[in-house]
C-alpha cells in the first residue's frame, strides 16, 4: 500500500516558518541586521529594562486641565449649549418616548407585538419562543429594567443603522471615501468596548446620552462595512445591463445596487443589533440603567443570584434579536414569489392590527404592569447554590482541588510567570518581537504600525500595566486556541459533533460580554484568573466556528488524493487540511485575540487589574486623566495585537 508520508515535505514546510512561507526567513535575517545596528545605540542611550522614563510623556496634567475645562464649561460654552446640548436633549427625549410607549403597551402588548413580528418573519416556532423569552423577563422580576434596556436599544440601533448606512453608502459609491474609511473602521473594530466610554463621558457626562452615543459609535461600523461591501460587490453584469437602459446614478442605486445588497444590509442590521445590545449593557457603568445596571450592581456586591436574574433576560433578548434578524436575512436571500408576498403582507397587516388590540385590552383590564404575584425569585436559591459550591467545590475537593485552587494555580503557574517574563524583557526586545511577528505574516507597513502602537504605550507611561494586560491576553488566547482548535477538529470530522455544538455555540456567541463575568465570579471568585476564564468562554465560539469552516472548506480533490495515497486521518489533518486552511486558522487567531482583549479589559470589574482597573477607576472616581490614558493604551494594544495576528493578503510579497 502506498504511504502518504513520503510526500509530506512537498505539502507543508516544517515548523512555524514553513507555516508562514519561505519569505519569512529573509524577513527575519533583514530584521536581525537592523536590530544589530539599532539595539546597541538604543541600549547605550536609554539602557535596557523597562521603558525609559526619558521617552515618557506625562499627559496627566494637560488631560486634567482639559477635562476640568470641559466640565466647567459644559453648561455655558456655545459648543455645548447649541450642539452637544441639543444632541443630549434629543437622545433623552427619544429614549423616554420609546420607554413610555413600551410602558403604555403593557406587558401583554409588548409580548404580543414581539411574538407577531417573529411570526411574520420566521413562523410560529420562533414566535412562541419569542413570547416565552419576553414573559420570562417578567417572571424574573426584570420587566421594568428590560423595558429600559429595550428603549435604549431601539434608539441606539436606529441611530447606528442610519449613521452606518450613510457611511457605507458613501464608501460603497466612492473609492476615495472607501480608502479613507477603511483604516478608521478597522481601528474601531479592534477597540474594546470600554475604550468608547471615556470620551463620551468627558463630553456628555454620566447618564443616558453618553450611554446611547457610546453605543452608536461602537455599533455603527459593522453596518457601514457591510453596506459598503454589498454595494461594491454588486454583480457587474447586472449593473452594466441597468446602465445600458439609460438610468441615472440614483436610479441604478435604488433599482439595482440596494436590492442586490439586501443580504449584506440585513446582516449588517443583525451585527449592529448584537453589538448595540452588548454595548448597552456595558454602558451601565456610565449610567445607562436597565438590565446592565442590575448586573453591574450585583457584581459589585458579589451577589451572583441577583446578577443571574438580570443576566438571563439579557441573554434572552440577545438570542431573540439574533434569531429574528437572522431569519429576516434568510428570507431576503431569495426573492419570494408573488403569492408568498401577498401572504406576507396579509400577515403583516394582521400583526399591525393585533398588537394594538392586545395593548388596549390590557389597559382596559388594568394589567399594564407585570403582576407582582407572578414574579419568581431565583436570587435566593442561586445564592444558596453558590454558597454550597463555595463550601464544597470552591476549595478542598479531594484529589482535584477546588475551583479556587485551580484559579490560584493558574495565576501562580501561568499568569505570574508570563507577566514577570514580559516585564523582565528589555523594552527594545518587546518591540523587536512585535516587529518580527507582524512582518512575518504581513508587510513592513504592518510591522511599522504594530511597533508604533506598542511604542505609544510606553510613551503614555503605562508600559508595566499594559504588559500585565498583555500577559492575561496571551494566556487566555493560548487556552482558547487549544480548546478551540481541538473542538473544531472534532466538529469538522463529525457531523453529529457539529450538530450538538451548534446550539451551544449559538447561545454563547449571542451573549453580551458583561454576562460572562457572572458564572466565573461564582466559580472562581475575583482576580485575574476569572477575567481570563470569562475571556476564554467569550472568544471560544468564534474560534471554533471559523476553524471548523476552514477545515470543512478544504478542496475535496486534495482530500480524495490524500486518501487514495493511503493517508491516515491524522496525516490528512496535519499535512493537508491544516496547511490548506491556513488563512482560516490565522483569522481564527486574530478574532480570538481581539475578543479576548475585549473581555480581559472588562475583567477589571472583577479584579483583573492592569489597564482594565485603570479604566474602571477613572470612570468610578471621575479621574478622567487616568481613564483616558488607560483607554488610549487599550486602543494601542488592540491595534498592535490585530496587526500581529492579521495576515495581509496579496501584499506580502510586495511588502517583503
C-alpha positions as CSV (number, residue, x, y, z in Angstrom):
1,X,0.0,0.0,0.0
2,X,1.3,3.5,-0.8
3,X,2.1,5.7,2.1
4,X,1.3,9.4,2.3
5,X,4.3,10.4,4.5
6,X,6.7,10.4,1.6
7,X,5.0,13.4,0.1
8,X,4.9,15.3,3.3
9,X,7.8,17.7,2.6
10,X,6.1,18.9,-0.5
11,X,2.8,19.5,1.3
12,X,4.0,21.8,4.0
13,X,7.2,23.2,5.2
14,X,8.2,22.1,8.7
15,X,7.8,24.3,11.6
16,X,6.5,27.8,12.1
17,X,8.4,29.4,9.3
18,X,7.1,26.8,6.9
19,X,3.6,27.5,8.1
20,X,4.1,31.2,7.2
21,X,6.0,30.7,4.0
22,X,9.6,30.9,2.6
23,X,9.9,34.7,2.6
24,X,9.8,34.6,6.4
25,X,13.5,33.6,6.6
26,X,14.6,36.6,4.6
27,X,12.5,38.9,6.7
28,X,14.0,37.6,9.9
29,X,17.5,38.0,8.5
30,X,16.9,41.6,7.5
31,X,15.3,42.4,10.8
32,X,18.3,40.8,12.6
33,X,20.7,43.0,10.7
34,X,18.6,46.2,11.5
35,X,18.5,45.1,15.2
36,X,22.2,44.5,15.3
37,X,22.7,48.2,14.4
38,X,19.9,49.9,16.3
39,X,19.8,47.9,19.6
40,X,23.4,48.8,20.8
41,X,22.6,52.5,20.0
42,X,19.3,52.4,21.9
43,X,20.9,50.5,24.8
44,X,23.8,52.9,25.2
45,X,21.4,55.9,25.1
46,X,18.5,54.7,27.2
47,X,19.7,51.4,28.7
48,X,17.7,48.2,28.8
49,X,15.0,47.1,31.2
50,X,11.6,48.8,31.4
51,X,10.5,51.6,29.1
52,X,12.9,54.5,29.7
53,X,11.5,57.5,31.5
54,X,13.1,59.9,29.1
55,X,10.8,58.6,26.4
56,X,7.7,59.0,28.5
57,X,5.2,61.9,28.1
58,X,3.2,62.8,31.2
59,X,-0.3,63.6,30.0
60,X,-1.9,63.7,33.4
61,X,-1.7,67.4,33.8
62,X,-2.9,68.5,30.3
63,X,-5.6,66.0,30.3
64,X,-6.7,67.0,33.8
65,X,-6.8,70.7,32.6
66,X,-8.8,69.7,29.5
67,X,-11.3,67.7,31.5
68,X,-11.6,70.4,34.0
69,X,-12.3,73.0,31.3
70,X,-14.9,70.8,29.7
71,X,-16.6,70.2,33.0
72,X,-16.6,73.9,33.9
73,X,-17.9,75.0,30.5
74,X,-20.3,72.2,29.9
75,X,-23.3,74.4,30.9
76,X,-22.1,77.7,29.4
77,X,-19.9,77.3,26.3
78,X,-21.8,77.8,23.0
79,X,-20.4,74.5,21.6
80,X,-22.2,72.6,24.4
81,X,-25.3,74.8,24.6
82,X,-26.1,74.8,20.9
83,X,-24.7,71.5,19.7
84,X,-23.9,68.9,22.3
85,X,-26.7,70.1,24.5
86,X,-29.3,69.7,21.7
87,X,-27.9,66.2,20.9
88,X,-28.1,65.2,24.5
89,X,-31.7,66.5,24.9
90,X,-32.8,64.8,21.7
91,X,-31.4,61.5,22.9
92,X,-33.1,61.8,26.3
93,X,-36.4,62.7,24.7
94,X,-36.2,59.8,22.2
95,X,-35.3,57.2,24.8
96,X,-38.0,58.5,27.1
97,X,-40.6,58.4,24.3
98,X,-39.8,54.8,23.4
99,X,-39.8,53.8,27.1
100,X,-43.2,55.5,27.7
101,X,-44.6,53.7,24.6
102,X,-43.4,50.4,25.9
103,X,-44.9,51.0,29.3
104,X,-48.2,52.2,27.7
105,X,-48.4,49.0,25.7
106,X,-48.1,47.0,28.9
107,X,-46.6,43.6,29.3
108,X,-49.3,41.9,27.2
109,X,-49.0,44.4,24.3
110,X,-45.2,44.2,24.2
111,X,-45.3,40.4,24.3
112,X,-47.9,40.2,21.6
113,X,-46.0,42.7,19.3
114,X,-42.7,40.8,19.7
115,X,-44.4,37.4,19.0
116,X,-46.3,38.7,16.0
117,X,-43.1,40.3,14.5
118,X,-41.3,37.0,15.0
119,X,-44.2,35.1,13.5
120,X,-44.3,37.4,10.5
121,X,-40.5,36.9,9.9
122,X,-39.8,33.3,10.8
123,X,-43.0,31.4,11.6
124,X,-44.9,30.0,14.6
125,X,-42.0,28.3,16.3
126,X,-39.9,31.4,16.7
127,X,-43.0,33.4,17.7
128,X,-43.6,31.0,20.6
129,X,-40.0,31.2,21.6
130,X,-40.0,34.9,21.5
131,X,-43.2,35.2,23.6
132,X,-41.7,32.8,26.1
133,X,-38.5,34.8,26.3
134,X,-40.3,38.1,26.8
135,X,-42.6,36.6,29.5
136,X,-39.5,35.1,31.3
137,X,-38.1,38.6,31.7
138,X,-41.3,39.5,33.6
139,X,-41.3,36.2,35.7
140,X,-37.7,37.1,36.9
141,X,-38.9,40.4,38.1
142,X,-37.0,42.3,35.5
143,X,-39.8,43.8,33.4
144,X,-39.1,47.5,34.0
145,X,-35.3,47.1,33.6
146,X,-35.9,45.1,30.4
147,X,-38.1,47.9,29.0
148,X,-35.4,50.5,30.0
149,X,-32.7,48.5,28.1
150,X,-35.1,47.9,25.2
151,X,-35.8,51.6,24.9
152,X,-32.2,52.5,24.9
153,X,-31.6,49.7,22.3
154,X,-34.3,51.0,19.9
155,X,-32.8,54.5,19.8
156,X,-29.2,53.4,19.6
157,X,-29.9,50.8,16.9
158,X,-31.9,53.3,14.8
159,X,-29.1,55.9,15.1
160,X,-26.4,53.3,14.4
161,X,-28.1,51.9,11.3
162,X,-28.7,55.4,10.0
163,X,-25.1,56.5,10.6
164,X,-23.6,53.2,9.4
165,X,-25.8,53.1,6.2
166,X,-24.8,56.7,5.3
167,X,-21.1,55.9,5.8
168,X,-21.4,52.6,3.9
169,X,-23.3,54.3,1.1
170,X,-20.5,56.9,0.7
171,X,-17.8,54.2,0.9
172,X,-19.7,51.9,-1.5
173,X,-20.1,54.5,-4.2
174,X,-16.7,56.3,-3.9
175,X,-13.3,54.6,-4.0
176,X,-11.6,57.6,-2.3
177,X,-14.1,57.5,0.6
178,X,-13.7,53.8,0.9
179,X,-9.9,54.1,1.2
180,X,-10.3,56.8,3.8
181,X,-12.9,55.0,5.9
182,X,-11.3,51.5,5.8
183,X,-8.5,52.2,8.3
184,X,-10.9,54.0,10.6
185,X,-13.4,51.1,10.5
186,X,-10.5,48.6,11.0
187,X,-9.3,50.5,14.1
188,X,-12.8,50.9,15.5
189,X,-13.4,47.2,15.1
190,X,-10.4,46.2,17.3
191,X,-11.2,48.6,20.0
192,X,-12.6,47.1,23.2
193,X,-16.0,48.4,24.2
194,X,-14.6,50.1,27.3
195,X,-12.4,52.4,25.2
196,X,-15.6,54.1,23.8
197,X,-16.9,55.1,27.2
198,X,-14.4,57.7,28.4
199,X,-14.6,60.2,25.5
200,X,-18.4,60.4,25.6
201,X,-18.4,60.7,29.4
202,X,-16.0,63.6,29.1
203,X,-18.3,65.5,26.8
204,X,-21.8,64.4,27.9
205,X,-21.2,63.4,31.5
206,X,-22.6,60.2,33.1
207,X,-26.1,59.3,32.0
208,X,-28.3,58.1,29.2
209,X,-27.0,60.4,26.4
210,X,-23.4,59.2,27.0
211,X,-24.5,55.6,27.0
212,X,-26.5,55.9,23.8
213,X,-23.8,57.8,21.9
214,X,-21.1,55.3,23.0
215,X,-23.4,52.5,21.8
216,X,-23.9,54.3,18.4
217,X,-20.1,54.8,17.9
218,X,-19.5,51.1,18.8
219,X,-22.3,49.6,16.8
220,X,-22.2,51.7,13.6
221,X,-19.0,50.2,12.0
222,X,-20.5,46.8,11.1
223,X,-23.4,48.4,9.3
224,X,-21.0,50.7,7.4
225,X,-18.6,48.0,6.5
226,X,-21.3,45.5,5.3
227,X,-23.2,48.2,3.4
228,X,-20.1,49.2,1.6
229,X,-19.3,45.5,0.9
230,X,-22.8,44.9,-0.5
231,X,-22.8,48.0,-2.7
232,X,-19.3,47.4,-4.0
233,X,-19.9,43.7,-4.6
234,X,-22.9,44.2,-6.9
235,X,-23.0,41.9,-9.9
236,X,-21.1,43.7,-12.7
237,X,-23.3,42.2,-15.5
238,X,-26.5,43.4,-13.8
239,X,-25.1,46.9,-13.3
240,X,-24.0,47.1,-17.0
241,X,-27.4,45.9,-18.1
242,X,-29.1,48.5,-16.0
243,X,-26.7,51.3,-17.1
244,X,-27.4,50.3,-20.8
245,X,-31.0,51.2,-20.2
246,X,-30.1,54.9,-19.7
247,X,-30.7,55.0,-16.0
248,X,-29.3,57.7,-13.8
249,X,-26.9,57.0,-10.9
250,X,-29.8,57.5,-8.4
251,X,-32.0,55.0,-10.3
252,X,-29.2,52.5,-10.5
253,X,-28.7,52.8,-6.7
254,X,-32.4,52.2,-5.8
255,X,-33.3,49.7,-8.5
256,X,-30.1,47.6,-8.7
257,X,-27.4,48.2,-6.1
258,X,-29.5,48.3,-3.0
259,X,-31.7,45.3,-3.9
260,X,-28.6,43.3,-4.8
261,X,-27.0,44.2,-1.4
262,X,-30.1,43.2,0.5
263,X,-28.5,40.3,2.2
264,X,-25.5,42.3,3.3
265,X,-27.7,45.1,4.6
266,X,-29.7,42.7,6.8
267,X,-26.5,41.0,8.0
268,X,-25.3,44.5,9.0
269,X,-28.5,45.1,10.8
270,X,-28.1,41.8,12.7
271,X,-24.5,42.6,13.7
272,X,-25.4,46.2,14.7
273,X,-28.2,45.0,16.9
274,X,-26.0,42.4,18.7
275,X,-23.2,44.9,19.2
276,X,-25.6,47.6,20.4
277,X,-27.1,45.2,23.0
278,X,-23.6,44.2,24.2
279,X,-22.5,47.9,24.5
280,X,-25.8,49.0,26.0
281,X,-25.2,46.5,28.9
282,X,-21.6,47.6,29.3
283,X,-22.7,51.3,29.2
284,X,-24.4,50.7,32.6
285,X,-21.1,51.6,34.0
286,X,-21.8,55.2,32.9
287,X,-25.4,55.4,33.9
288,X,-27.3,53.6,31.2
289,X,-29.6,51.9,33.7
290,X,-31.7,48.9,32.8
291,X,-30.5,45.3,33.0
292,X,-26.8,46.2,32.7
293,X,-27.0,48.4,35.8
294,X,-28.6,45.5,37.8
295,X,-25.8,43.2,36.7
296,X,-23.1,45.8,37.5
297,X,-24.5,46.5,41.0
298,X,-24.9,42.8,41.7
299,X,-21.3,42.1,40.6
300,X,-20.0,45.0,42.7
301,X,-21.6,43.3,45.8
302,X,-20.8,39.8,44.6
303,X,-24.5,38.9,44.6
304,X,-24.4,36.2,42.0
305,X,-28.2,35.4,42.3
306,X,-29.2,39.0,41.5
307,X,-26.7,39.2,38.7
308,X,-28.0,36.0,37.2
309,X,-31.6,37.2,37.5
310,X,-30.7,40.3,35.4
311,X,-28.3,38.4,33.1
312,X,-30.8,35.8,31.9
313,X,-33.1,38.5,30.3
314,X,-30.0,40.0,28.6
315,X,-29.2,36.6,27.1
316,X,-32.9,36.0,26.1
317,X,-33.0,39.4,24.4
318,X,-29.8,38.7,22.5
319,X,-30.9,35.3,21.3
320,X,-34.4,36.5,20.2
321,X,-33.0,39.5,18.4
322,X,-30.3,37.4,16.7
323,X,-32.8,34.8,15.6
324,X,-35.4,37.3,14.3
325,X,-32.9,39.3,12.3
326,X,-31.1,36.2,11.0
327,X,-34.5,34.8,9.9
328,X,-35.2,38.1,8.1
329,X,-31.9,37.9,6.3
330,X,-32.5,34.3,5.3
331,X,-35.9,35.3,3.9
332,X,-34.3,38.1,2.0
333,X,-31.6,36.0,0.5
334,X,-34.0,34.9,-2.2
335,X,-36.9,36.9,-3.6
336,X,-40.3,35.4,-2.7
337,X,-42.9,34.6,-5.3
338,X,-45.9,36.8,-5.7
339,X,-48.2,34.6,-3.7
340,X,-45.9,34.4,-0.7
341,X,-45.5,38.2,-0.8
342,X,-49.3,38.6,-0.6
343,X,-49.4,36.2,2.3
344,X,-46.6,38.1,3.9
345,X,-48.4,41.4,3.5
346,X,-51.6,39.8,5.0
347,X,-49.6,38.6,8.0
348,X,-48.0,42.0,8.4
349,X,-51.5,43.7,8.4
350,X,-52.7,41.1,11.0
351,X,-49.7,41.8,13.2
352,X,-50.1,45.6,13.0
353,X,-53.8,45.2,13.9
354,X,-53.5,42.6,16.6
355,X,-50.7,44.1,18.7
356,X,-52.5,47.4,19.5
357,X,-55.7,45.4,20.2
358,X,-53.9,43.4,22.8
359,X,-52.4,46.5,24.3
360,X,-55.8,48.2,24.5
361,X,-57.3,45.1,26.1
362,X,-54.5,45.1,28.7
363,X,-55.1,48.8,29.5
364,X,-58.8,48.3,29.9
365,X,-58.2,45.3,32.2
366,X,-55.8,47.4,34.3
367,X,-52.9,44.9,33.6
368,X,-50.2,47.2,32.2
369,X,-47.7,46.5,34.9
370,X,-46.3,43.0,35.4
371,X,-48.2,41.4,38.3
372,X,-46.1,41.1,41.4
373,X,-47.5,37.7,42.3
374,X,-46.1,36.3,39.0
375,X,-42.5,37.0,39.9
376,X,-40.2,34.1,40.6
377,X,-37.3,34.9,42.9
378,X,-34.3,33.0,41.7
379,X,-31.7,35.1,43.5
380,X,-32.1,33.3,46.9
381,X,-31.8,29.7,45.6
382,X,-28.9,30.7,43.3
383,X,-27.1,32.3,46.2
384,X,-27.7,29.2,48.3
385,X,-26.3,27.1,45.4
386,X,-23.3,29.4,45.2
387,X,-22.8,29.1,49.0
388,X,-22.9,25.3,48.6
389,X,-20.4,25.5,45.8
390,X,-18.2,27.7,47.9
391,X,-18.3,25.2,50.8
392,X,-17.9,22.0,48.7
393,X,-16.4,22.9,45.3
394,X,-14.6,26.2,45.8
395,X,-11.7,24.6,47.7
396,X,-10.7,21.4,49.5
397,X,-12.1,18.9,46.9
398,X,-10.1,15.7,47.4
399,X,-7.5,14.9,44.6
400,X,-8.6,17.5,42.1
401,X,-8.8,20.5,44.4
402,X,-11.5,23.2,44.1
403,X,-12.2,25.9,41.6
404,X,-10.4,28.5,43.8
405,X,-7.4,26.2,43.9
406,X,-7.5,25.9,40.1
407,X,-7.6,29.7,39.8
408,X,-4.8,30.1,42.3
409,X,-2.6,27.5,40.5
410,X,-3.3,29.1,37.1
411,X,-2.4,32.5,38.5
412,X,0.9,31.4,40.1
413,X,1.8,28.9,37.4
414,X,0.8,30.7,34.3
415,X,-0.2,34.3,34.7
416,X,2.5,35.4,37.0
417,X,5.4,33.8,35.1
418,X,4.1,35.3,31.8
419,X,3.6,38.7,33.3
420,X,7.0,38.7,35.0
421,X,8.7,37.4,31.8
422,X,7.2,40.2,29.7
423,X,8.1,42.9,32.3
424,X,11.6,41.4,32.6
425,X,12.3,41.7,28.9
426,X,14.1,44.9,27.7
427,X,11.8,47.3,26.1
428,X,13.6,47.1,22.8
429,X,13.2,43.2,22.9
430,X,9.5,43.6,23.1
431,X,9.4,46.0,20.1
432,X,11.6,43.6,18.1
433,X,9.3,40.7,18.9
434,X,6.3,42.7,17.8
435,X,8.0,43.8,14.6
436,X,9.1,40.2,13.8
437,X,5.6,38.7,14.4
438,X,3.8,41.5,12.4
439,X,6.3,41.3,9.5
440,X,6.2,37.6,9.2
441,X,2.5,37.5,8.3
442,X,2.2,41.0,6.8
443,X,4.1,43.8,5.3
444,X,6.7,46.2,6.5
445,X,3.8,48.7,6.9
446,X,2.0,46.3,9.2
447,X,5.1,45.8,11.3
448,X,5.7,49.6,11.5
449,X,2.1,50.2,12.6
450,X,2.4,47.5,15.3
451,X,5.7,48.8,16.6
452,X,4.5,52.4,16.7
453,X,1.3,51.3,18.6
454,X,3.4,49.4,21.1
455,X,5.9,52.3,21.5
456,X,3.0,54.7,22.1
457,X,2.0,52.6,25.1
458,X,5.5,53.3,26.6
459,X,5.2,57.0,25.7
460,X,1.9,57.2,27.6
461,X,3.7,55.9,30.7
462,X,1.7,52.7,31.2
463,X,4.2,50.2,30.0
464,X,4.0,47.9,33.0
465,X,0.2,47.7,33.3
466,X,0.0,47.2,29.6
467,X,2.4,44.2,29.8
468,X,0.2,42.9,32.6
469,X,-2.8,43.1,30.4
470,X,-0.9,41.6,27.5
471,X,0.1,38.6,29.7
472,X,-3.6,37.9,30.5
473,X,-4.4,38.2,26.8
474,X,-1.7,35.8,25.8
475,X,-2.6,33.2,28.5
476,X,-6.3,33.4,27.5
477,X,-5.5,33.2,23.8
478,X,-3.4,30.1,24.4
479,X,-6.1,28.3,26.3
480,X,-8.7,29.5,23.7
481,X,-6.7,28.2,20.8
482,X,-6.0,24.8,22.4
483,X,-9.7,24.3,23.3
484,X,-11.0,25.9,20.1
485,X,-8.8,24.0,17.6
486,X,-9.4,20.7,19.4
487,X,-13.1,21.2,19.4
488,X,-13.1,22.4,15.8
489,X,-11.2,19.4,14.6
490,X,-13.7,17.1,16.2
491,X,-16.6,19.1,14.8
492,X,-15.1,19.2,11.3
493,X,-14.6,15.4,11.3
494,X,-18.0,14.5,12.8
495,X,-21.4,15.8,11.6
496,X,-23.0,14.6,14.9
497,X,-20.5,16.6,17.0
498,X,-21.1,19.7,14.9
499,X,-24.9,19.4,15.3
500,X,-24.5,19.0,19.1
501,X,-22.2,22.0,19.3
502,X,-24.2,24.3,17.1
503,X,-26.9,25.4,19.6
504,X,-24.3,25.8,22.3
505,X,-22.1,28.0,20.2
506,X,-25.2,30.0,19.0
507,X,-26.1,30.8,22.6
508,X,-22.6,31.6,23.7
509,X,-21.9,33.8,20.6
510,X,-25.0,35.9,21.2
511,X,-24.4,36.6,24.9
512,X,-23.1,40.1,25.7
513,X,-19.7,40.4,27.2
514,X,-20.9,41.5,30.6
515,X,-22.8,38.3,31.2
516,X,-19.7,36.1,31.1
517,X,-18.5,37.6,34.3
518,X,-21.4,36.2,36.3
519,X,-20.5,32.4,36.3
520,X,-16.8,32.9,36.6
521,X,-17.3,35.1,39.7
522,X,-19.4,32.3,41.2
523,X,-16.9,29.6,40.4
524,X,-13.5,31.4,40.8
525,X,-14.2,34.5,42.9
526,X,-12.4,37.7,41.9
527,X,-9.0,38.1,40.4
528,X,-7.1,37.8,37.2
529,X,-7.9,34.1,36.6
530,X,-11.7,34.8,36.5
531,X,-11.1,37.5,33.9
532,X,-9.1,35.1,31.8
533,X,-11.8,32.4,32.2
534,X,-14.5,34.8,31.0
535,X,-12.4,35.9,28.0
536,X,-11.8,32.2,27.0
537,X,-15.5,31.4,27.1
538,X,-16.4,34.6,25.2
539,X,-13.8,34.0,22.4
540,X,-14.2,30.2,22.1
541,X,-17.3,30.1,19.9
542,X,-15.8,32.4,17.2
543,X,-12.5,30.3,17.1
544,X,-14.4,27.1,16.8
545,X,-16.8,28.3,14.1
546,X,-14.0,29.9,11.9
547,X,-11.7,26.9,12.3
548,X,-14.4,24.3,11.6
549,X,-15.5,26.2,8.5
550,X,-11.9,26.5,7.3
551,X,-11.3,22.7,7.8
552,X,-14.5,21.8,6.0
553,X,-13.8,24.1,3.1
554,X,-10.6,22.4,2.1
555,X,-10.5,21.3,-1.5
556,X,-12.3,17.9,-1.7
557,X,-9.9,16.9,-4.5
558,X,-6.9,17.3,-2.2
559,X,-8.6,15.2,0.5
560,X,-9.5,12.5,-2.0
561,X,-6.0,12.4,-3.4
562,X,-4.5,12.0,0.0
563,X,-6.9,9.2,0.8
564,X,-6.0,7.4,-2.4
565,X,-2.4,7.5,-1.4
566,X,-3.2,5.7,1.9
567,X,-3.0,8.7,4.3
568,X,-4.5,8.2,7.7
569,X,-6.9,10.6,9.3
570,X,-4.1,12.2,11.3
571,X,-1.9,12.6,8.3
572,X,-4.7,14.2,6.3
573,X,-5.3,16.7,9.1
574,X,-1.7,17.5,9.7
575,X,-0.4,17.5,6.1
576,X,-3.4,18.6,4.0
577,X,-6.2,20.2,6.0
578,X,-4.2,22.4,8.3
579,X,-1.9,23.8,5.6
580,X,-4.7,24.5,3.2
581,X,-6.9,26.0,5.9
582,X,-4.1,28.4,7.0
583,X,-6.0,31.6,6.1
584,X,-8.9,30.4,8.3
585,X,-6.6,29.5,11.1
586,X,-4.9,32.9,11.1
587,X,-8.3,34.6,11.0
588,X,-9.4,32.4,14.0
589,X,-6.3,33.5,15.9
590,X,-6.9,37.2,15.0
591,X,-10.6,37.0,16.1
592,X,-9.6,35.1,19.3
593,X,-7.1,37.8,20.2
594,X,-9.5,40.7,19.6
595,X,-12.4,39.1,21.5
596,X,-10.1,38.0,24.4
597,X,-8.8,41.6,24.8
598,X,-12.4,42.9,25.0
599,X,-13.3,40.8,28.0
600,X,-9.9,40.9,29.7
601,X,-10.4,44.7,29.9
602,X,-13.9,44.3,31.3
603,X,-12.3,41.8,33.8
604,X,-11.1,44.9,35.6
605,X,-14.6,44.9,37.2
606,X,-13.8,41.6,38.9
607,X,-10.2,42.1,39.9
608,X,-8.4,41.7,36.6
609,X,-6.3,44.7,37.4
610,X,-3.9,46.4,34.9
611,X,-5.5,48.6,32.2
612,X,-9.0,47.4,32.9
613,X,-8.7,48.5,36.5
614,X,-7.4,52.0,35.5
615,X,-10.4,52.5,33.2
616,X,-12.9,51.4,35.8
617,X,-11.1,53.6,38.4
618,X,-11.2,56.6,36.1
619,X,-14.9,56.2,35.4
620,X,-15.8,55.5,39.0
621,X,-13.7,58.2,40.6
622,X,-14.1,60.8,37.9
623,X,-10.3,60.7,37.3
624,X,-10.7,61.1,33.6
625,X,-6.9,61.6,33.0
626,X,-6.1,58.1,34.4
627,X,-9.0,56.6,32.5
628,X,-8.2,58.3,29.2
629,X,-4.5,57.3,29.3
630,X,-5.5,53.7,30.0
631,X,-8.2,53.9,27.3
632,X,-5.6,55.1,24.8
633,X,-3.2,52.4,25.8
634,X,-6.0,49.8,25.3
635,X,-6.5,51.2,21.8
636,X,-2.8,50.9,21.0
637,X,-2.7,47.4,22.5
638,X,-5.7,46.3,20.5
639,X,-4.2,47.8,17.3
640,X,-0.9,46.1,17.9
641,X,-2.5,42.7,18.6
642,X,-4.6,43.0,15.5
643,X,-1.7,43.8,13.3
644,X,0.4,41.0,14.8
645,X,-2.3,38.4,14.1
646,X,-3.8,39.7,10.8
647,X,-2.3,38.5,7.6
648,X,-2.1,41.0,4.7
649,X,-3.4,39.1,1.7
650,X,-2.0,39.8,-1.7
651,X,0.6,42.3,-0.4
652,X,3.1,40.1,1.5
653,X,5.5,39.6,-1.4
654,X,5.3,43.3,-2.3
655,X,5.9,44.3,1.3
656,X,8.8,41.9,1.7
